[in-house]
């Protein structure tokens, strides 16, 4: 548990720094967008490539396959379940569509990658990369269709830097290729920026949203309840039962559960703004889930440490 506490102390300090910098206008909206673009288009791809240099083993390869299968099942089942629940809610039509995407699609890249890397090292990050590929497949096809009524852009999805790096990382891992120190050390130098920079950006995002509106939005609390408690606990129970009949490494099981326990993804907000699908509701739910995840994620990590040993 001391490792967990240390990880979250680091995260809290970096988030607090981002919050203070935004409040003091050292980071403004334009700079924040630039930092976000730099993280997504440059830093994260290096972080993903660095994970490919993890020691190759049949156990990790099986973990990657298990993670991919689990992620596909998760998205398929959750989309069906959340769509059924949304039909029972007294929400506007656009809010129902946002409810489905917000509860299903978590912040797997922006938050998930740094946390899995901090908790489980390169192996955790590599498994998170595999999980995120399923996220991309569902988010940029059905997710876009749900928010816009249009078909997803598969070509645009493929050529995103994070996705290209993900494909390259998996290809490198399953090949006999390994990085020598003249390649690995520069890549890791840039990759090490991922966690602090992403947390600073998150803190800046929190500072830009009026907390009174965020904390008083009852509809967002329903999203947070599903995203941070109901869905993660369901995944935890499913993985616990599965581990009793199938041999799954503790790290693999933990990463699968924790990738399902992350706060709402910021891409939901971006796409809801792009397609004018209740963007204010999406923004409030995202920030609220981010705040509440500071309590829920340590709780889920604790349960994973106790159950998957």
N, C-alpha and C positions, 0 to 999 in steps of 0.2 A: 504493500500500500504506500510505502514511502516514495517509491518511484512515481506512482500515480499522483500523489500530492505535489511532488516536485514538478511534474509536467504541467499540472494545472496552475501552479503558482507562476510558472513562466508564461503561460497563456494569459492569465489575468493581468500580469504586469504589462505585456505587449498590448492587450486590448485597452487597458487603462491609458497607456501612452497614446494610442490612436485617438481615444476619446478626448484627451487633454489637447492634443495637437489640433483637432478639428474645432474644439470650443474656443481655442485661442487663435483660430484662423490661420495657423501655420499650414494646415492642410485645408484647401478649399475644394469646391465641387469639381473644378477642372483638374486639380492635382489628383484628387481621389480617383477620377475616371482614368487618368494616365497611369496611376499606380496599379489599378485593377487590370488594365490592359496589359501592362508589363508583366504582372503576375501570371495571367492566363496565357499570354502568347509567348512568353520567354522563360520565366522562372520555373513555372510548373512543368513544362516539357523537360527541362534539365533535371528536375527532381524525379520525374518518371523514368528518364533514361538512367539515372544513377541507381535506381532500384533494380535495374536489369543486371547489374553486376553482382547481385546477391549470389551466394554459393549455390550452384545447381545441385538438385537432389530429386529423386523420384517422389519423396514425400511432399516437397513444395509443388512439384508439377501436379500431383494429385489434388493438393490444396487449391491450386488455381482452377482446375476443372470443377471441383466441388463448389468453389465460390461462384463461378460462372453459372452453373446449374441453379444454385440457390438464388442468385440475383434474378435470373429469368423467371423462376417460379414466384419470387417475391413480387416483382412488378406485375405479372399477369394476375395473380390472386388479389393483390391490393387494389389494382385499378378496377376490377370487377366489384370488390367489396365496397370501395369508397363511392363508386358510381351508384350502387344500390342504396347506400346510406344517404347520399346527396338528394335523392329523389324524395326522401322523407322529410327533408329540412324545409323550414319556412324561410328560404333564401330566394333572392332574385336569381334569374336564370344564369347570368354571368357569374354571380357569386357561387352558384353550385358548381360551375365548371372550374373556377379557381379553387374551390374547396377540394375537388378531386386531385388536381395537380399539386396543390400545396401539401396535402396529406401523403401523397404517394412519392413525390420527387424531393428528396432531401438534398442538403448541400454536400454532396459526395466528394466533389473536387476541392472546392475552396476551403471547406472545413475538414472534410473526411481525410484527405490526403495528409495534411499536416499532423492531425491527431493520430492516425494509424502509424505514421512514420515515427512520431515521438514515443508512442507506446510500444510498438513492435518492430521498429527498425525497418530495414530494407524489405524484409519478408512481408511485414504488414502493409507497407506501401505498395508492393507488387500485387498483393491480393486486392487492395483497394482499387488499383488500376484496372484489374479484371472486372471487379464489381461495377466500376464506373462505365465500362464499355456497354454493359447491359442498360445502365441508366441512359446513356446517350442514344442507344437504339430506340428505347421506348419514349424518351422525352422529345426527341426531335422528329418523331413520327406521330405517334398517337397524342402526345402532349401538345404539339403544335396544332394538330387537327382539332383537339378539344377546345383550345383557346381561340382559334381563328376560324375554324370551319374549313380550313384548307389542308392539303396534303403536306407532310413534312418534306424538307429538302435533304434527301439522302446524300446528294453530291456535296452540298455545303457542309453536312455533318462529317463526311469522310476527311475533308481537307482542313478541319480545325487543327491548330498546332497540338493541342492536348491529345486529340485522337490519333494524329500521326505519330506522336511520341509514344502513345500507348501501344499501338501496333508494332512500332519498332522495338519497344522494350520487351514485349512478349516474344517477338521473333529472335531477339538477341538471347533471351533467356533459354529458349528451347534449342538454340544452335550451340555449337562448340566454342563460339567466339567469347572471349573475355577481354575486358579493358585492361591495358597496362597502366602504370601509375601516371604516365604522361597524358593519358586521356581521362582516367577516372578522377584524378585529383582536381583538375580544372572544372570538370562536370560537377563534382561534389561541392566545390567551393560556391558555385552559383546555386546549387540545389539547397544548400544550408540557409539561404535567404528565405526560403519558402515559408517556414513556420512564423518567424517574427513579422515578415511583411504582411502575410495574410491576416494575422491577428491585429496588426495596426490598422489595416483597412476595415476590418470588422468593427473595431472601436470607433473609427471615424464614421462609419455608417450609423452606429447607435447614437452618436452625438447629433446627427442631422435630423433625427426623428423625434417629434414632441412625445415624451414618455407618457404624458397624461392621456393622450389619445390612444397610445399603444396599450396601456394597462387598463383602460376602461372599455375596450372593445370585446364584448361578450362573444361575438362570432369568431374572433381570432382565438379566444380561449378554447373553443371547440376544436379548432385546427390544431392548437398546441397539445390538447389532450390526446388526440388521435396520433399526431406525429411523434410525440415525445414519450407517451406512456402506453397507449393501447397497442399500437403497432410494434414497438420494440419488445414489450412483454410477450406478445404473441410469437414474435420471432425467437425470443429467448426460450420460451417453452418448446417450440417446434424443434429448435436445434438441440436442446437438452434431451428430448425424446429420441431424436435421430441419432445422437451420439451414443445412445445405449444399444443401438442395433447396427450402426455403421462406424467403422474406425475413422474418426476425423481428428486431426491435430487440434489442441487447444487454441493455438493462435488462429487457425483457420476459422473455427467456430466463433471465436471472439470477434474477429474482424467482420464476419458476416452479420452478427447481431448488431455490432456497433455502427456499421454502415447503414443499418435500418433505423438507428436511434438518433440520427443527426437532425439538426433544426431544418426548417424549410429552406429550400434552395433559392438563392438570389436570382437564378435564371427564371424562376416563376414570375418574379416582379418584372424583369426585363421583357419577357414575352407578353405578359398581360398588358404592359404599357404599349408595346408595339401593336397589339391587336385590339387595344381599347377594351379589355375584358376585366373590369373592376380592379384597376391597378392600385388604388388606395387601400382596398381590402387586402390585396396581396402584400403590399409593403408593410402594413401594420402587423399582419400575421407573421411575416418573416422576421421582423425585429422582435416581436414578442417571443416567438419560439427560440430566437437566438439568446435572449435574456434568460428564459426559463431553462434552456439547455445547460446552463452553467451548474444547475442542480441535477438535472436528469441524467446527463452523460456520466458524471462521476458515479452516480448510483448504478447505472448499467454496467460500467467498467467493474465495479465492485462485485456485482452478481456474476459477471463473466469469470472473474478471477476465482470465485468460490465454486462455480458449477463446472467449469471446463479446466480440469487439472489432469 
